[in-house]
Amino acid sequence: MSEHTVKRTGRTRWFISSLLSSMIILNYFDRVAVSVAAPAIQDAFHLTGTELGIVFSIYTYSYTIMQIPAGSLLDRFGVAWVTRVGMVIWSLLTMSMAFLQGKLLLYIVRFLIGIMSASAFPAASKATSLWFPPNERSLPNSLFDSAAKFSNVLGAPLVAFLITKFDWRTAFLSIGIINVLFTLLFWFYYEKPEKHRRISDDELKYIQENNLNANDEQTSKFLHTLKVLFTNRKVWGLMIGFTGYGYTFNLLLTWLPTFLKEKYGMDIMSSGLLTAVPWLIATFAGILVGGWLVDYLVKKGYNSQKVYRTIIVVGLCLGFVFLGSIFTNSVVVAMICISIGLAGISATAPIGWSISAEIAPAGSISLLSSIVNLANNLFGGIIATALTGYLLDKTGSFNLSFIVAGIVLLLGLIFYIYVLGDIKQIKIPKNQRTK
């Protein structure tokens, strides 16, 4: 059967892509809720700017620490069971946010939620690599990556409404209930291609014949694979390059509502609604440019490496436009600058996940995705969120924090251009593989 016919009749992989994107949206709902509810949480627990930064970053401490263990578990036990267990526990922990009293419990629960949600992005990356051949992988990669942005479009107004109508505790209880319902759907629908009950024989054949990652069996010793990856130039180029995007992304994810409140005196409802605008634009930029356009150009015969590099360079350069928001007193101009900058960097993110799947050694896609996500969250999550709170306390503005983000963005661009090198699979010597 022709590839064209299979694409028309084989739809299961696209349902899987939608499922993964929905998982990422809900995974980020919790972070969006904390971001939008930050002023209310700060008042409820009497937190300083630095302590609020800890609330943001302590989640990322555990999330980051768990990246490599989560990647190893995914490569060993598969996406289905690791993700199911993680979603059950993180849903219950999210609901528990509604009943917390005291700073210590707030810190502990945020830390535990980070541990249990750590597998989400590596799981989505691995599942996408199993279900989609390389020539159509950019679009599903962009869908689950852009879901993180779209969570702000849906979550920010929703949480702002719930806080305004009820309170911040009701917002977390509601999100927790939604997570529980979705967990049931994921539990019964997700499986890898050869085990899925609804996939057609034609679609399964298409995936297996065109996808080198269709077999995800781990072929190398974990510690040796880890050593190979951390001593490889390509891995460092991808790690730091992706972090250039991640630092600004995480800064805006956690601090944008507070930025609007501090600089322009906006209330929670207004800042929540306005926050949705740049994230909506970023969502479309990631899907249309980082996803659809990349696949379209590659299928037209353009060299995939040149396509990747061109969009990365243009996108990260556009990212610097967000710095204009600190030099204007107009909220409209500020939002235009932030929207352009966020759209630019968001177009590069799906490409990072595609590169990760293409250069990962056999059976190690989740592990490499986790390493990339570890670096992204170490610098973008922990350092960006905590440092921003500290600099806000010291300077009384976001100016210096945004300038630091610009410097990290420049560093990421340099690593993508000069360190990553050719996008080819990393090989592990046969004598170092498991039996």
N, C-alpha and C positions, 0 to 999 in steps of 0.2 A: 504493500500500500504506500502511496506517495506521502511525503512529509506534509503536503498541503491538506490532504484528506484527513490525516491523523489529527492535525491541528483543529479541524472543524468538528470532528466527532469525539476526540478525546478531551474531556473537560475536567477530569478528576484532579489533575495536577493544579488546575487553576482554583478549584475549590480548596485545595490544600493551601495554596498561596493566600487565599482570603482568610483561612483559619489562622495561619501564622501571623498575618497582619493584624487581625483582631486580637490575638494574644499580646502582641507588642503594644497595641493601644491600651489595653487594660493594664499591662505591666507598667506603663508610664502614667496611667491615671493617678496612681498613688503619688508619684513625684509631682505631677501637676497640682494635685490637691494640696500638698505641702507648700508648694510655691505660691498658689493663690491665697491659701489660708494663712500664709506666713504672718501678716500683721495681726490677725486674730489669735493665732497660736502664741505669738510674741507677747501679746497682752495677757492671755490666759495663764501663761507660765512665768510672766515677768522676766523675759529673756532680753539680754543685751544683744547688740548686733553681732558680736563674736559668738555668743551662745546660739543665736539663730543660725549662724554659719555652721556650727557644730551639728545642729539638727539636720541641716542639709547634707553635710559631708559625712556624718557618721554612717548613714545608709550606704554611702559610696565606699567607705572603708571596707565594710564587710562584703559588699558587692564585688569590689576589686580583688580582695583577698581570695574570694571563692572562684574567680574566673578560671584559673588553671585546673583546680580540682573539678569544677563543673565541666570543663572541656574534656578532661580525661574520662569522667563518668559517662558523658554523652557518647564518646568514641567507643567506650567499652560496653555500655548497656543499651545504647540507642536513645533516640529522641523521645519516643513515646513514654516510657516509664519514668525517666528522669524528670521530664516536664510535668507529667501528671502529679507526681508527688510534690514537686515544688509549688505548683499552682494551688493545690489543696491547702498547704500550710501558709503560703503568703496571703491567700484570701482570708483565712481566719485571723491572721495577724493584722491585716488591714482593718477588719471589723473591730478588733480590740482597741484600735486608736480612739474609738468613740468613748471609751470608758477610762482612759488614763488619768491619773492624778500624780503630779510631781515630775520634776525634770528628769530624775534618774530613770523612771519607767519609760518616759518619752524617748530617752537615748537608747535604752535597751531594746525596745520594740522596733525602733527605726533600724537598729543594727541587725536584728533578726530578720526583718523584712528584706534587707539587702542580701543576706545569705541565701534566702529561699528563692529570690527572683533572679539570681545571678546567671542561671542557665538560659534565660529567655533568648537573648540575641545569638549566642553560639548555637542554640537549638534551631532557631529560625534559619541561620546561615547553613547549617549542616543539612537540614531538611530540604531547603531550596536546592542545594547542590545534588541531593539524591533524586529529586523529582524533576529537575529541569536540565536539559543539555546546555552546554556553554553558550550556544548561539541565541538562546532565548532566556538566559538566566538574569540579565541585567534588569529586566522589567520586574520580575518577582522579587529580586533583591531590593529594588527601589520601592516596591510596595510595602515590604515589611519595615524597611528603614524609614520611609516617609510616614509610616504609621506612628512613629515616635513623635513626629511633628504634629500630625493630625490629632494626636491625643490632646494637644493643647487647644486645638480648634473646638473639639467636643468638650473636653474636660474643664477648660478655664471658665467658659460661661456657665456650665452646669454647676461646678463647685461654687462659683460666685453667687449664683442664684440660690443654692441651698444654704450658703452661709448667710446671705441677706434675708432669706425667708425664714430660716430656722437658726442653725448655728454650724460651726465648723465640725462638731462631732457628728451631726447628722450626715454631713457630706461624706465622711469616712465610712460610716456605717452603710450608706447607700452604695458606695463603690465596692465595699466588701461583699455585699449581697450580689451585685452584678458579677463580680469575679467568680463567686461560687456557682452561679448558673452557667457561666461560660465554661468553667472547668468540667462540668458534666458533658457538655457538647464536645469538647476536645477529647475527653477520655474515651468516648465511644466512636469518634470519627477518625482520629489520626492514626495512621500506621505508615510504614515505609512501603514503597510501591509493590514489591512482590508479595506482601502480606495483606494489602488492602482489598477489602471485599467488593468495592464498587468499581475498581479500575477495569477497563476493557482489555482484552488480550492485545488489541492493536496498539493501544496507548502504552501498555507495559512494554511491548516489543520496541516501540519508538524510543522510549526512555532508555532501555537497556542497550540498544544498538548505537545510540548517539551520545551516551553519557559515560565518560570514563569513571565518574564517581558513583555509578549505580551500585557498585559493590563497596560498602563502607567498612569492610573488615579491617581491624587493626592489624598491621603487618610488622610493626617494629616495637622494640622495648620502649616503655614510656620515658624513662630517665634519659636514655640515649637520644630519643627523638627530641626531647626537651633541650638537650645540649646542642644538638644539630641546629635547631631553630634559633636558639639564643646566640649562636655564634655565626649566624648567616646574615650577610649584608642586606639581602632582600627583605628579611623580616624586620630589621631595624628601620629600613627605609619606609616600609609600610606602617610600622608602629608609630613612628614620630610624625610621618606624613598625615596619618589619620588623626593623630592628636591635634594637629593644627586646626582641623575642623572641630574636633570634640571639645576643645577648651572653650571656644566661643559659644558652641551649641549649649553646653552645660551651664555656662554663666547666664545666658539668656533664659534657659529653661527654669533655673531656680530663682533668679534675681529680677527678671523683667517686671513683674507686677510691683515689686518693692521699688524698683527704679522709677516707675511711673508715679508711684505714690510720693516718693521723696522729692523728685525733681519737679513734678507738675501738680502735686497736691491732689491726686485723684483718689476716689474712694475704691473699695474693693470691687464693687459691681462694675464700675466704669473701667478700672484697670484690667479686670478679668475679660471683659468684652473686647477691649482694645488689644489685649495680648493675643487674642485669637487671629487678628489680621495678618501679622507677619508669619505666623505658623501655618496659616492656610496657604499663603503664597509659597512658603518653603516646601510644603507638601506637594504642590503641583510642580514646582521646579525639580524636586527629586524624582518624581514619577515620569514627567515628560522629558526631561533632559538626561538625568542620570540613569533612567530606565529605558523608556521607549526609544529615544533618539539613539542611544548607544546600540541597542539591538538592531535598529533600522539600518544604521551605518555599517555595522558588522555584516549583516545579511546582504547588503549591497556590494560587499567585497572590499570595503576599506579595512586597512590593517587595524586590528583590535588594539594593539599597543599605542598606535598613534591617536586613535579615538580616545582611549583612556587618558592619555597624557594631555591632550588638547583641552578636554573638559575639566580636568583637574586644575590646570594652570589658569584657565579663564575663570573658573568658579572660585578658586581661592583668591585670585586678584580682586574679583568683585566683592569678596568677603570684607575687604578693608573699608568698604563704603559705610559699614555700620558704625565706624568711629565718628562719622559726622554727627551722630546723635548727641555727643557730649559737647558739641560746639554750637548748639542752637537752643534758643528758648521756646521754639515752636514745637509743640507736640506732634503736629502734622509732619513737619520736616524730619523730626526725630524718627517717627514711625516709618517714613519712606526710606530713610537711611538704613534702619534696622531690617526692614523687609528686603531691600536689595542685597544687603550683606548676608542675611540668613539664607536667602534663595540661592545665592552663589555657592556658599559652602555646602548647602544641602544637596546640590546637584552632584557633588563629588563623593558623597558618602556611599551610595550604592556601588560605585566603582571600587571603593575600598574593599567591600565584601566580595565582589567578583574576583578581584586580584587575590584575595586571601584564599578562595577556593581553588584558583588556578595554580598557585605556587605551593600549596600545602602538599607534603608528602602523602603517599597513599595511606588511607585510614586515619589521617590526622587533621581533617578539616576542622572539627570542633576545637581541637587543641590550639591550632593556629588562630582561629577566630577568637578564642578566649584570650590568647596572648595579646592580640591587637586590641581587644576590648579592655584588657587589663591596663595597658598603657593609656588608652583613651580615658578611662575612668580614674586612673591615678593622677594624671595631670588635669584632665578636664573636669572630673567629678570632685575629687578630694581637694586638690590644690586650688582649682578655680573657685569653688564655692566657699571654702574656708578663707582663702586669701582675700576674696572680695568682701566678706564680712569684716575682716580685720582692717582692710584699707578704708572701708566705709566708716568704721569707728574712728580711725586715726585722722582721716581727711575730711569727713563729712560729705563726701560726694563719691560718684562712681567714675570720675574721670580717669584716675590712675589705674583702676581695675580694667577699664576698657582698653587703655593703652597697652597694658601687659598682655591682654588677649590678642592685640594686634601683633605684638612681638612673637608670640607663640604661633600665630597664623603664618607669619613669615618663615619661621623655622620649619614648619610643616611643609611649606612650599619648596624649600631648599632640599629637604630630605626626599620628597617625592621626585624631584627633578634629578638630583645628583647621586643619591644613595640607593634608591630602589633597583635601578638597572633593568635588565630584560625580565619580562614577566613569563617565567618558565617554571615548571614544577621542580621543587627541591627534591633531589634524590638522596636516598639513604642506602649505603652499601649493603649488599645482600647478606654479608656475614654478620650484620648487626640486627637482622630481622628475627622476629620470633618464629618458632616452629609452628 
